[in-house]
Amino acid sequence: MTNTAKKPITKRFQVAALVGYFGLLILMPLWLFVLSPRDDYSFAFTFCLYIVPLLLPLKGIIQDKPYTYAWANFIVMIYFIHGLTLLWVSPDERLWVVLELILASCMFIGCTYYARHRGQELGLKVGKLKDDLANEKAAQEYHRQHKDD
């Protein structure tokens, strides 16, 4: 397998992430502007609050960058919290809320594991904190010992 070829498990996580992401990208404007428009908020406010955050990772997701998949999880938490809140306070929109939660969960799980597996395939890795601290301490000791030389 070449270094750029994706393993089947990695591809499945990417598909899950993309289904969740593009599902939310379709659901949110459809729900908030067509199916159940909000009278108490302006179009601009609703657009900026619920649509613009989803557009932020679009370029990196299209370019298939694992790092973008990783930080997109911070954004998907907005929709997960929104869904959990509405599940509690708005029972009349339960169908859309459950769909939002399913898509957000799908995106979160897909992005998390896709970023992890794809990063490993590409040889990208984040060092362990204890190893980083040990290396830093050794470098400081080395500089301290050789300072007088």
N, CA, C and O atoms as a GROMACS GRO file, in nm:
protein
  596
    1MET      N    1   0.086  -0.118   0.000
    1MET     CA    2   0.000   0.000   0.000
    1MET      C    3   0.090   0.123   0.000
    1MET      O    4   0.185   0.132   0.077
    2THR      N    5   0.060   0.217  -0.085
    2THR     CA    6   0.139   0.339  -0.091
    2THR      C    7   0.111   0.425   0.030
    2THR      O    8   0.014   0.403   0.104
    3ASN      N    9   0.198   0.522   0.050
    3ASN     CA   10   0.185   0.610   0.166
    3ASN      C   11   0.059   0.695   0.162
    3ASN      O   12   0.008   0.736   0.266
    4THR      N   13   0.008   0.722   0.041
    4THR     CA   14  -0.110   0.808   0.030
    4THR      C   15  -0.240   0.731   0.017
    4THR      O   16  -0.348   0.790   0.022
    5ALA      N   17  -0.233   0.599   0.001
    5ALA     CA   18  -0.356   0.520  -0.010
    5ALA      C   19  -0.423   0.509   0.126
    5ALA      O   20  -0.356   0.498   0.229
    6LYS      N   21  -0.555   0.514   0.126
    6LYS     CA   22  -0.630   0.508   0.252
    6LYS      C   23  -0.675   0.366   0.279
    6LYS      O   24  -0.720   0.295   0.189
    7LYS      N   25  -0.662   0.325   0.405
    7LYS     CA   26  -0.710   0.194   0.445
    7LYS      C   27  -0.862   0.198   0.451
    7LYS      O   28  -0.920   0.306   0.468
    8PRO      N   29  -0.928   0.083   0.438
    8PRO     CA   30  -1.075   0.081   0.440
    8PRO      C   31  -1.136   0.142   0.567
    8PRO      O   32  -1.238   0.211   0.559
    9ILE      N   33  -1.074   0.119   0.683
    9ILE     CA   34  -1.130   0.174   0.807
    9ILE      C   35  -1.120   0.326   0.805
    9ILE      O   36  -1.212   0.396   0.850
   10THR      N   37  -1.009   0.377   0.753
   10THR     CA   38  -0.991   0.522   0.744
   10THR      C   39  -1.095   0.581   0.651
   10THR      O   40  -1.153   0.686   0.680
   11LYS      N   41  -1.119   0.516   0.540
   11LYS     CA   42  -1.218   0.563   0.443
   11LYS      C   43  -1.358   0.563   0.504
   11LYS      O   44  -1.436   0.654   0.478
   12ARG      N   45  -1.389   0.462   0.585
   12ARG     CA   46  -1.522   0.458   0.649
   12ARG      C   47  -1.540   0.574   0.746
   12ARG      O   48  -1.648   0.633   0.752
   13PHE      N   49  -1.436   0.607   0.821
   13PHE     CA   50  -1.445   0.720   0.913
   13PHE      C   51  -1.458   0.851   0.836
   13PHE      O   52  -1.530   0.942   0.879
   14GLN      N   53  -1.390   0.861   0.723
   14GLN     CA   54  -1.402   0.982   0.642
   14GLN      C   55  -1.544   0.996   0.588
   14GLN      O   56  -1.600   1.105   0.588
   15VAL      N   57  -1.601   0.887   0.543
   15VAL     CA   58  -1.739   0.891   0.492
   15VAL      C   59  -1.835   0.932   0.604
   15VAL      O   60  -1.926   1.012   0.581
   16ALA      N   61  -1.816   0.878   0.723
   16ALA     CA   62  -1.902   0.916   0.837
   16ALA      C   63  -1.888   1.065   0.866
   16ALA      O   64  -1.988   1.133   0.889
   17ALA      N   65  -1.766   1.115   0.865
   17ALA     CA   66  -1.743   1.258   0.890
   17ALA      C   67  -1.809   1.343   0.782
   17ALA      O   68  -1.872   1.445   0.813
   18LEU      N   69  -1.796   1.302   0.658
   18LEU     CA   70  -1.854   1.380   0.547
   18LEU      C   71  -2.006   1.376   0.549
   18LEU      O   72  -2.071   1.477   0.522
   19VAL      N   73  -2.063   1.260   0.580
   19VAL     CA   74  -2.210   1.250   0.589
   19VAL      C   75  -2.260   1.343   0.700
   19VAL      O   76  -2.357   1.416   0.680
   20GLY      N   77  -2.196   1.340   0.814
   20GLY     CA   78  -2.236   1.428   0.924
   20GLY      C   79  -2.218   1.575   0.889
   20GLY      O   80  -2.306   1.656   0.915
   21TYR      N   81  -2.103   1.608   0.830
   21TYR     CA   82  -2.073   1.748   0.797
   21TYR      C   83  -2.169   1.803   0.692
   21TYR      O   84  -2.233   1.906   0.715
   22PHE      N   85  -2.178   1.736   0.579
   22PHE     CA   86  -2.265   1.787   0.473
   22PHE      C   87  -2.412   1.774   0.510
   22PHE      O   88  -2.496   1.852   0.464
   23GLY      N   89  -2.444   1.675   0.593
   23GLY     CA   90  -2.581   1.664   0.644
   23GLY      C   91  -2.619   1.785   0.727
   23GLY      O   92  -2.727   1.841   0.710
   24LEU      N   93  -2.529   1.827   0.816
   24LEU     CA   94  -2.554   1.948   0.896
   24LEU      C   95  -2.557   2.072   0.808
   24LEU      O   96  -2.637   2.163   0.830
   25LEU      N   97  -2.470   2.075   0.708
   25LEU     CA   98  -2.464   2.190   0.618
   25LEU      C   99  -2.593   2.206   0.538
   25LEU      O  100  -2.630   2.317   0.499
   26ILE      N  101  -2.662   2.097   0.514
   26ILE     CA  102  -2.791   2.101   0.444
   26ILE      C  103  -2.906   2.120   0.544
   26ILE      O  104  -2.996   2.201   0.522
   27LEU      N  105  -2.901   2.046   0.654
   27LEU     CA  106  -3.010   2.049   0.752
   27LEU      C  107  -3.029   2.186   0.816
   27LEU      O  108  -3.141   2.235   0.823
   28MET      N  109  -2.921   2.247   0.863
   28MET     CA  110  -2.935   2.369   0.942
   28MET      C  111  -3.005   2.483   0.867
   28MET      O  112  -3.101   2.539   0.920
   29PRO      N  113  -2.962   2.520   0.746
   29PRO     CA  114  -3.036   2.628   0.679
   29PRO      C  115  -3.178   2.586   0.641
   29PRO      O  116  -3.271   2.667   0.648
   30LEU      N  117  -3.194   2.459   0.601
   30LEU     CA  118  -3.327   2.411   0.565
   30LEU      C  119  -3.421   2.418   0.686
   30LEU      O  120  -3.534   2.465   0.674
   31TRP      N  121  -3.375   2.372   0.798
   31TRP     CA  122  -3.455   2.372   0.920
   31TRP      C  123  -3.482   2.513   0.969
   31TRP      O  124  -3.597   2.547   0.998
   32LEU      N  125  -3.378   2.596   0.979
   32LEU     CA  126  -3.392   2.728   1.041
   32LEU      C  127  -3.456   2.834   0.952
   32LEU      O  128  -3.509   2.933   1.003
   33PHE      N  129  -3.452   2.815   0.820
   33PHE     CA  130  -3.507   2.917   0.731
   33PHE      C  131  -3.630   2.871   0.654
   33PHE      O  132  -3.707   2.954   0.605
   34VAL      N  133  -3.651   2.738   0.641
   34VAL     CA  134  -3.763   2.689   0.561
   34VAL      C  135  -3.865   2.612   0.645
   34VAL      O  136  -3.983   2.646   0.648
   35LEU      N  137  -3.819   2.508   0.713
   35LEU     CA  138  -3.910   2.418   0.784
   35LEU      C  139  -3.966   2.478   0.913
   35LEU      O  140  -4.082   2.456   0.946
   36SER      N  141  -3.884   2.552   0.985
   36SER     CA  142  -3.927   2.610   1.112
   36SER      C  143  -3.856   2.743   1.134
   36SER      O  144  -3.770   2.754   1.221
   37PRO      N  145  -3.891   2.843   1.055
   37PRO     CA  146  -3.820   2.972   1.064
   37PRO      C  147  -3.835   3.036   1.201
   37PRO      O  148  -3.939   3.027   1.267
   38ARG      N  149  -3.728   3.101   1.242
   38ARG     CA  150  -3.725   3.170   1.371
   38ARG      C  151  -3.774   3.313   1.352
   38ARG      O  152  -3.715   3.390   1.276
   39ASP      N  153  -3.883   3.349   1.420
   39ASP     CA  154  -3.936   3.484   1.411
   39ASP      C  155  -3.865   3.580   1.505
   39ASP      O  156  -3.863   3.701   1.483
   40ASP      N  157  -3.806   3.524   1.612
   40ASP     CA  158  -3.745   3.609   1.713
   40ASP      C  159  -3.602   3.651   1.680
   40ASP      O  160  -3.546   3.737   1.749
   41TYR      N  161  -3.541   3.592   1.577
   41TYR     CA  162  -3.405   3.629   1.537
   41TYR      C  163  -3.404   3.674   1.392
   41TYR      O  164  -3.483   3.626   1.311
   42SER      N  165  -3.314   3.765   1.360
   42SER     CA  166  -3.302   3.810   1.222
   42SER      C  167  -3.234   3.703   1.138
   42SER      O  168  -3.168   3.613   1.191
   43PHE      N  169  -3.250   3.713   1.008
   43PHE     CA  170  -3.186   3.620   0.915
   43PHE      C  171  -3.034   3.625   0.932
   43PHE      O  172  -2.969   3.521   0.939
   44ALA      N  173  -2.979   3.746   0.940
   44ALA     CA  174  -2.833   3.763   0.951
   44ALA      C  175  -2.780   3.700   1.080
   44ALA      O  176  -2.676   3.633   1.078
   45PHE      N  177  -2.850   3.721   1.190
   45PHE     CA  178  -2.806   3.665   1.318
   45PHE      C  179  -2.808   3.512   1.312
   45PHE      O  180  -2.712   3.447   1.352
   46THR      N  181  -2.918   3.457   1.264
   46THR     CA  182  -2.931   3.312   1.255
   46THR      C  183  -2.827   3.254   1.161
   46THR      O  184  -2.767   3.150   1.191
   47PHE      N  185  -2.804   3.320   1.049
   47PHE     CA  186  -2.705   3.274   0.953
   47PHE      C  187  -2.565   3.274   1.015
   47PHE      O  188  -2.490   3.176   1.003
   48CYS      N  189  -2.530   3.384   1.081
   48CYS     CA  190  -2.397   3.395   1.142
   48CYS      C  191  -2.378   3.295   1.256
   48CYS      O  192  -2.268   3.242   1.275
   49LEU      N  193  -2.482   3.269   1.330
   49LEU     CA  194  -2.471   3.182   1.447
   49LEU      C  195  -2.470   3.033   1.411
   49LEU      O  196  -2.397   2.955   1.472
   50TYR      N  197  -2.550   2.994   1.311
   50TYR     CA  198  -2.567   2.852   1.283
   50TYR      C  199  -2.508   2.803   1.151
   50TYR      O  200  -2.483   2.683   1.137
   51ILE      N  201  -2.485   2.891   1.056
   51ILE     CA  202  -2.436   2.847   0.925
   51ILE      C  203  -2.288   2.878   0.907
   51ILE      O  204  -2.212   2.792   0.862
   52VAL      N  205  -2.246   2.998   0.941
   52VAL     CA  206  -2.107   3.039   0.920
   52VAL      C  207  -2.007   2.945   0.989
   52VAL      O  208  -1.906   2.911   0.928
   53PRO      N  209  -2.030   2.902   1.114
   53PRO     CA  210  -1.932   2.810   1.174
   53PRO      C  211  -1.911   2.682   1.092
   53PRO      O  212  -1.800   2.629   1.087
   54LEU      N  213  -2.017   2.634   1.029
   54LEU     CA  214  -2.003   2.514   0.946
   54LEU      C  215  -1.921   2.540   0.820
   54LEU      O  216  -1.861   2.448   0.764
   55LEU      N  217  -1.918   2.663   0.775
   55LEU     CA  218  -1.842   2.695   0.654
   55LEU      C  219  -1.692   2.706   0.680
   55LEU      O  220  -1.612   2.696   0.586
   56LEU      N  221  -1.652   2.727   0.804
   56LEU     CA  222  -1.510   2.746   0.836
   56LEU      C  223  -1.421   2.629   0.795
   56LEU      O  224  -1.316   2.652   0.736
   57PRO      N  225  -1.458   2.504   0.823
   57PRO     CA  226  -1.369   2.394   0.783
   57PRO      C  227  -1.390   2.344   0.640
   57PRO      O  228  -1.326   2.247   0.599
   58LEU      N  229  -1.478   2.406   0.564
   58LEU     CA  230  -1.513   2.355   0.431
   58LEU      C  231  -1.391   2.336   0.341
   58LEU      O  232  -1.376   2.230   0.280
   59LYS      N  233  -1.305   2.435   0.331
   59LYS     CA  234  -1.189   2.426   0.242
   59LYS      C  235  -1.096   2.310   0.281
   59LYS      O  236  -1.054   2.233   0.195
   60GLY      N  237  -1.065   2.298   0.410
   60GLY     CA  238  -0.977   2.190   0.455
   60GLY      C  239  -1.039   2.053   0.439
   60GLY      O  240  -0.968   1.955   0.414
   61ILE      N  241  -1.170   2.045   0.454
   61ILE     CA  242  -1.237   1.916   0.436
   61ILE      C  243  -1.236   1.878   0.289
   61ILE      O  244  -1.214   1.761   0.255
   62ILE      N  245  -1.260   1.973   0.202
   62ILE     CA  246  -1.255   1.946   0.058
   62ILE      C  247  -1.113   1.906   0.017
   62ILE      O  248  -1.095   1.819  -0.068
   63GLN      N  249  -1.012   1.970   0.077
   63GLN     CA  250  -0.873   1.938   0.046
   63GLN      C  251  -0.822   1.815   0.121
   63GLN      O  252  -0.706   1.777   0.105
   64ASP      N  253  -0.907   1.753   0.202
   64ASP     CA  254  -0.875   1.629   0.273
   64ASP      C  255  -0.758   1.645   0.368
   64ASP      O  256  -0.665   1.564   0.367
   65LYS      N  257  -0.762   1.748   0.452
   65LYS     CA  258  -0.655   1.772   0.549
   65LYS      C  259  -0.696   1.716   0.684
   65LYS      O  260  -0.794   1.761   0.743
   66PRO      N  261  -0.621   1.617   0.736
   66PRO     CA  262  -0.656   1.556   0.865
   66PRO      C  263  -0.664   1.658   0.979
   66PRO      O  264  -0.747   1.643   1.069
   67TYR      N  265  -0.579   1.759   0.976
   67TYR     CA  266  -0.580   1.860   1.081
   67TYR      C  267  -0.714   1.934   1.085
   67TYR      O  268  -0.765   1.965   1.192
   68THR      N  269  -0.770   1.961   0.968
   68THR     CA  270  -0.900   2.028   0.962
   68THR      C  271  -1.009   1.940   1.022
   68THR      O  272  -1.096   1.987   1.095
   69TYR      N  273  -1.003   1.810   0.991
   69TYR     CA  274  -1.100   1.718   1.050
   69TYR      C  275  -1.090   1.721   1.202
   69TYR      O  276  -1.192   1.714   1.272
   70ALA      N  277  -0.968   1.732   1.253
   70ALA     CA  278  -0.948   1.732   1.398
   70ALA      C  279  -1.010   1.857   1.462
   70ALA      O  280  -1.085   1.845   1.559
   71TRP      N  281  -0.979   1.976   1.410
   71TRP     CA  282  -1.032   2.096   1.476
   71TRP      C  283  -1.178   2.122   1.442
   71TRP      O  284  -1.243   2.202   1.510
   72ALA      N  285  -1.230   2.058   1.339
   72ALA     CA  286  -1.373   2.072   1.309
   72ALA      C  287  -1.459   2.018   1.423
   72ALA      O  288  -1.576   2.054   1.436
   73ASN      N  289  -1.401   1.931   1.506
   73ASN     CA  290  -1.475   1.879   1.621
   73ASN      C  291  -1.513   1.988   1.720
   73ASN      O  292  -1.615   1.978   1.788
   74PHE      N  293  -1.431   2.093   1.730
   74PHE     CA  294  -1.467   2.204   1.817
   74PHE      C  295  -1.594   2.272   1.766
   74PHE      O  296  -1.678   2.315   1.845
   75ILE      N  297  -1.606   2.282   1.636
   75ILE     CA  298  -1.722   2.347   1.576
   75ILE      C  299  -1.847   2.259   1.589
   75ILE      O  300  -1.955   2.310   1.618
   76VAL      N  301  -1.832   2.130   1.569
   76VAL     CA  302  -1.950   2.042   1.575
   76VAL      C  303  -2.010   2.038   1.715
   76VAL      O  304  -2.127   2.004   1.730
   77MET      N  305  -1.932   2.072   1.816
   77MET     CA  306  -1.986   2.076   1.952
   77MET      C  307  -2.095   2.182   1.967
   77MET      O  308  -2.186   2.166   2.049
   78ILE      N  309  -2.088   2.288   1.888
   78ILE     CA  310  -2.193   2.391   1.888
   78ILE      C  311  -2.327   2.326   1.855
   78ILE      O  312  -2.428   2.353   1.920
   79TYR      N  313  -2.327   2.242   1.753
   79TYR     CA  314  -2.451   2.179   1.706
   79TYR      C  315  -2.496   2.069   1.801
   79TYR      O  316  -2.616   2.046   1.817
   80PHE      N  317  -2.402   2.002   1.862
   80PHE     CA  318  -2.438   1.900   1.960
   80PHE      C  319  -2.505   1.965   2.081
   80PHE      O  320  -2.607   1.917   2.129
   81ILE      N  321  -2.447   2.072   2.131
   81ILE     CA  322  -2.505   2.144   2.246
   81ILE      C  323  -2.639   2.206   2.208
   81ILE      O  324  -2.734   2.203   2.286
   82HIS      N  325  -2.648   2.263   2.087
   82HIS     CA  326  -2.774   2.319   2.039
   82HIS      C  327  -2.882   2.212   2.037
   82HIS      O  328  -2.994   2.235   2.082
   83GLY      N  329  -2.847   2.095   1.984
   83GLY     CA  330  -2.944   1.986   1.977
   83GLY      C  331  -2.987   1.937   2.114
   83GLY      O  332  -3.106   1.915   2.137
   84LEU      N  333  -2.893   1.920   2.204
   84LEU     CA  334  -2.929   1.875   2.340
   84LEU      C  335  -3.018   1.977   2.410
   84LEU      O  336  -3.111   1.940   2.482
   85THR      N  337  -2.987   2.104   2.390
   85THR     CA  338  -3.069   2.210   2.452
   85THR      C  339  -3.211   2.208   2.397
   85THR      O  340  -3.308   2.213   2.473
   86LEU      N  341  -3.223   2.202   2.264
   86LEU     CA  342  -3.357   2.202   2.204
   86LEU      C  343  -3.434   2.073   2.234
   86LEU      O  344  -3.556   2.075   2.242
   87LEU      N  345  -3.363   1.964   2.252
   87LEU     CA  346  -3.429   1.840   2.289
   87LEU      C  347  -3.504   1.857   2.420
   87LEU      O  348  -3.611   1.800   2.440
   88TRP      N  349  -3.448   1.937   2.508
   88TRP     CA  350  -3.507   1.963   2.639
   88TRP      C  351  -3.617   2.068   2.632
   88TRP      O  352  -3.722   2.050   2.695
   89VAL      N  353  -3.597   2.177   2.557
   89VAL     CA  354  -3.688   2.291   2.563
   89VAL      C  355  -3.787   2.301   2.447
   89VAL      O  356  -3.881   2.380   2.454
   90SER      N  357  -3.767   2.223   2.342
   90SER     CA  358  -3.854   2.238   2.226
   90SER      C  359  -3.901   2.103   2.173
   90SER      O  360  -3.852   2.055   2.070
   91PRO      N  361  -3.995   2.041   2.243
   91PRO     CA  362  -4.041   1.908   2.201
   91PRO      C  363  -4.112   1.906   2.066
   91PRO      O  364  -4.120   1.801   2.002
   92ASP      N  365  -4.164   2.020   2.021
   92ASP     CA  366  -4.234   2.023   1.892
   92ASP      C  367  -4.137   2.011   1.773
   92ASP      O  368  -4.181   1.985   1.661
   93GLU      N  369  -4.008   2.031   1.797
   93GLU     CA  370  -3.909   2.018   1.689
   93GLU      C  371  -3.821   1.895   1.708
   93GLU      O  372  -3.709   1.889   1.657
   94ARG      N  373  -3.872   1.799   1.780
   94ARG     CA  374  -3.792   1.682   1.818
   94ARG      C  375  -3.735   1.608   1.697
   94ARG      O  376  -3.622   1.559   1.705
   95LEU      N  377  -3.807   1.597   1.588
   95LEU     CA  378  -3.757   1.526   1.469
   95LEU      C  379  -3.629   1.592   1.417
   95LEU      O  380  -3.530   1.524   1.390
   96TRP      N  381  -3.631   1.725   1.403
   96TRP     CA  382  -3.514   1.797   1.350
   96TRP      C  383  -3.399   1.794   1.451
   96TRP      O  384  -3.283   1.786   1.413
   97VAL      N  385  -3.434   1.800   1.578
   97VAL     CA  386  -3.332   1.796   1.683
   97VAL      C  387  -3.260   1.661   1.683
   97VAL      O  388  -3.137   1.656   1.690
   98VAL      N  389  -3.336   1.554   1.675
   98VAL     CA  390  -3.276   1.421   1.673
   98VAL      C  391  -3.189   1.404   1.549
   98VAL      O  392  -3.080   1.346   1.557
   99LEU      N  393  -3.235   1.453   1.437
   99LEU     CA  394  -3.155   1.448   1.314
   99LEU      C  395  -3.026   1.527   1.330
   99LEU      O  396  -2.919   1.482   1.288
  100GLU      N  397  -3.035   1.645   1.390
  100GLU     CA  398  -2.915   1.726   1.416
  100GLU      C  399  -2.818   1.651   1.507
  100GLU      O  400  -2.697   1.651   1.482
  101LEU      N  401  -2.869   1.588   1.612
  101LEU     CA  402  -2.782   1.514   1.704
  101LEU      C  403  -2.717   1.393   1.637
  101LEU      O  404  -2.600   1.364   1.662
  102ILE      N  405  -2.791   1.324   1.553
  102ILE     CA  406  -2.734   1.210   1.481
  102ILE      C  407  -2.623   1.256   1.387
  102ILE      O  408  -2.516   1.197   1.383
  103LEU      N  409  -2.650   1.363   1.311
  103LEU     CA  410  -2.549   1.414   1.218
  103LEU      C  411  -2.427   1.469   1.291
  103LEU      O  412  -2.314   1.446   1.249
  104ALA      N  413  -2.449   1.540   1.401
  104ALA     CA  414  -2.337   1.594   1.479
  104ALA      C  415  -2.254   1.480   1.539
  104ALA      O  416  -2.131   1.487   1.539
  105SER      N  417  -2.320   1.378   1.589
  105SER     CA  418  -2.248   1.263   1.644
  105SER      C  419  -2.169   1.190   1.537
  105SER      O  420  -2.055   1.150   1.558
  106CYS      N  421  -2.231   1.173   1.422
  106CYS     CA  422  -2.166   1.108   1.308
  106CYS      C  423  -2.042   1.188   1.266
  106CYS      O  424  -1.936   1.130   1.242
  107MET      N  425  -2.056   1.318   1.259
  107MET     CA  426  -1.943   1.403   1.221
  107MET      C  427  -1.834   1.397   1.328
  107MET      O  428  -1.716   1.386   1.294
  108PHE      N  429  -1.872   1.403   1.454
  108PHE     CA  430  -1.773   1.402   1.562
  108PHE      C  431  -1.692   1.273   1.563
  108PHE      O  432  -1.569   1.276   1.568
  109ILE      N  433  -1.761   1.161   1.558
  109ILE     CA  434  -1.692   1.031   1.560
  109ILE      C  435  -1.608   1.014   1.434
  109ILE      O  436  -1.492   0.973   1.441
  110GLY      N  437  -1.667   1.047   1.319
  110GLY     CA  438  -1.594   1.034   1.193
  110GLY      C  439  -1.470   1.122   1.188
  110GLY      O  440  -1.362   1.076   1.149
  111CYS      N  441  -1.484   1.248   1.226
  111CYS     CA  442  -1.370   1.341   1.225
  111CYS      C  443  -1.261   1.297   1.322
  111CYS      O  444  -1.142   1.302   1.290
  112THR      N  445  -1.301   1.255   1.440
  112THR     CA  446  -1.204   1.214   1.541
  112THR      C  447  -1.118   1.099   1.490
  112THR      O  448  -0.995   1.106   1.493
  113TYR      N  449  -1.182   0.994   1.445
  113TYR     CA  450  -1.107   0.875   1.406
  113TYR      C  451  -1.044   0.889   1.268
  113TYR      O  452  -0.939   0.829   1.242
  114TYR      N  453  -1.104   0.967   1.180
  114TYR     CA  454  -1.040   0.990   1.052
  114TYR      C  455  -0.910   1.068   1.071
  114TYR      O  456  -0.807   1.031   1.014
  115ALA      N  457  -0.913   1.172   1.150
  115ALA     CA  458  -0.792   1.252   1.175
  115ALA      C  459  -0.683   1.164   1.238
  115ALA      O  460  -0.566   1.174   1.202
  116ARG      N  461  -0.723   1.080   1.329
  116ARG     CA  462  -0.626   0.994   1.396
  116ARG      C  463  -0.564   0.893   1.299
  116ARG      O  464  -0.442   0.885   1.288
  117HIS      N  465  -0.648   0.817   1.229
  117HIS     CA  466  -0.597   0.714   1.139
  117HIS      C  467  -0.524   0.772   1.019
  117HIS      O  468  -0.418   0.722   0.980
  118ARG      N  469  -0.578   0.877   0.961
  118ARG     CA  470  -0.514   0.938   0.844
  118ARG      C  471  -0.382   1.002   0.885
  118ARG      O  472  -0.284   0.994   0.810
  119GLY      N  473  -0.377   1.064   1.000
  119GLY     CA  474  -0.252   1.121   1.049
  119GLY      C  475  -0.146   1.013   1.067
  119GLY      O  476  -0.029   1.035   1.035
  120GLN      N  477  -0.185   0.898   1.119
  120GLN     CA  478  -0.091   0.787   1.135
  120GLN      C  479  -0.043   0.737   1.000
  120GLN      O  480   0.075   0.707   0.983
  121GLU      N  481  -0.133   0.727   0.903
  121GLU     CA  482  -0.096   0.682   0.769
  121GLU      C  483   0.005   0.777   0.704
  121GLU      O  484   0.094   0.734   0.631
  122LEU      N  485  -0.012   0.905   0.731
  122LEU     CA  486   0.077   1.005   0.672
  122LEU      C  487   0.205   1.025   0.753
  122LEU      O  488   0.293   1.101   0.713
  123GLY      N  489   0.215   0.957   0.867
  123GLY     CA  490   0.334   0.970   0.951
  123GLY      C  491   0.332   1.091   1.042
  123GLY      O  492   0.436   1.129   1.098
  124LEU      N  493   0.216   1.154   1.056
  124LEU     CA  494   0.204   1.268   1.147
  124LEU      C  495   0.171   1.214   1.284
  124LEU      O  496   0.086   1.125   1.298
  125LYS      N  497   0.236   1.266   1.384
  125LYS     CA  498   0.197   1.222   1.518
  125LYS      C  499   0.231   1.330   1.619
  125LYS      O  500   0.324   1.409   1.601
  126VAL      N  501   0.154   1.332   1.723
  126VAL     CA  502   0.174   1.424   1.833
  126VAL      C  503   0.248   1.347   1.941
  126VAL      O  504   0.207   1.238   1.981
  127GLY      N  505   0.358   1.405   1.987
  127GLY     CA  506   0.436   1.338   2.090
  127GLY      C  507   0.363   1.332   2.222
  127GLY      O  508   0.274   1.412   2.249
  128LYS      N  509   0.403   1.236   2.306
  128LYS     CA  510   0.344   1.227   2.439
  128LYS      C  511   0.403   1.337   2.526
  128LYS      O  512   0.521   1.370   2.514
  129LEU      N  513   0.322   1.392   2.611
  129LEU     CA  514   0.364   1.504   2.694
  129LEU      C  515   0.484   1.467   2.781
  129LEU      O  516   0.577   1.546   2.795
  130LYS      N  517   0.483   1.347   2.839
  130LYS     CA  518   0.595   1.310   2.927
  130LYS      C  519   0.725   1.299   2.848
  130LYS      O  520   0.831   1.334   2.900
  131ASP      N  521   0.719   1.252   2.723
  131ASP     CA  522   0.839   1.246   2.640
  131ASP      C  523   0.887   1.386   2.604
  131ASP      O  524   1.007   1.413   2.605
  132ASP      N  525   0.794   1.474   2.571
  132ASP     CA  526   0.830   1.612   2.540
  132ASP      C  527   0.894   1.681   2.659
  132ASP      O  528   0.993   1.753   2.644
  133LEU      N  529   0.839   1.661   2.777
  133LEU     CA  530   0.896   1.721   2.899
  133LEU      C  531   1.034   1.664   2.930
  133LEU      O  532   1.123   1.739   2.970
  134ALA      N  533   1.053   1.535   2.911
  134ALA     CA  534   1.183   1.472   2.934
  134ALA      C  535   1.287   1.527   2.836
  134ALA      O  536   1.401   1.553   2.876
  135ASN      N  537   1.250   1.543   2.710
  135ASN     CA  538   1.342   1.598   2.610
  135ASN      C  539   1.378   1.742   2.643
  135ASN      O  540   1.494   1.783   2.629
  136GLU      N  541   1.280   1.818   2.686
  136GLU     CA  542   1.304   1.957   2.723
  136GLU      C  543   1.397   1.966   2.843
  136GLU      O  544   1.488   2.050   2.847
  137LYS      N  545   1.375   1.882   2.940
  137LYS     CA  546   1.459   1.880   3.060
  137LYS      C  547   1.603   1.841   3.025
  137LYS      O  548   1.698   1.901   3.074
  138ALA      N  549   1.618   1.741   2.939
  138ALA     CA  550   1.752   1.698   2.896
  138ALA      C  551   1.823   1.810   2.821
  138ALA      O  552   1.943   1.831   2.840
  139ALA      N  553   1.751   1.882   2.737
  139ALA     CA  554   1.811   1.994   2.663
  139ALA      C  555   1.855   2.104   2.758
  139ALA      O  556   1.961   2.163   2.739
  140GLN      N  557   1.775   2.132   2.859
  140GLN     CA  558   1.812   2.234   2.957
  140GLN      C  559   1.936   2.192   3.036
  140GLN      O  560   2.024   2.273   3.062
  141GLU      N  561   1.941   2.066   3.074
  141GLU     CA  562   2.058   2.014   3.146
  141GLU      C  563   2.183   2.023   3.058
  141GLU      O  564   2.291   2.061   3.106
  142TYR      N  565   2.169   1.988   2.933
  142TYR     CA  566   2.281   1.995   2.839
  142TYR      C  567   2.332   2.138   2.827
  142TYR      O  568   2.453   2.161   2.832
  143HIS      N  569   2.242   2.233   2.813
  143HIS     CA  570   2.281   2.374   2.799
  143HIS      C  571   2.342   2.427   2.930
  143HIS      O  572   2.435   2.507   2.927
  144ARG      N  573   2.291   2.382   3.041
  144ARG     CA  574   2.344   2.424   3.170
  144ARG      C  575   2.486   2.371   3.190
  144ARG      O  576   2.573   2.442   3.239
  145GLN      N  577   2.510   2.246   3.150
  145GLN     CA  578   2.642   2.186   3.165
  145GLN      C  579   2.745   2.248   3.070
  145GLN      O  580   2.862   2.261   3.105
  146HIS      N  581   2.701   2.284   2.950
  146HIS     CA  582   2.792   2.337   2.850
  146HIS      C  583   2.795   2.489   2.844
  146HIS      O  584   2.857   2.548   2.755
  147LYS      N  585   2.730   2.551   2.937
  147LYS     CA  586   2.723   2.698   2.940
  147LYS      C  587   2.859   2.757   2.970
  147LYS      O  588   2.898   2.858   2.912
  148ASP      N  589   2.932   2.695   3.060
  148ASP     CA  590   3.062   2.746   3.102
  148ASP      C  591   3.173   2.718   3.000
  148ASP      O  592   3.279   2.779   3.006
  149ASP      N  593   3.150   2.627   2.908
  149ASP     CA  594   3.254   2.589   2.811
  149ASP      C  595   3.288   2.698   2.714
  149ASP      O  596   3.373   2.680   2.627
   0.00000   0.00000   0.00000
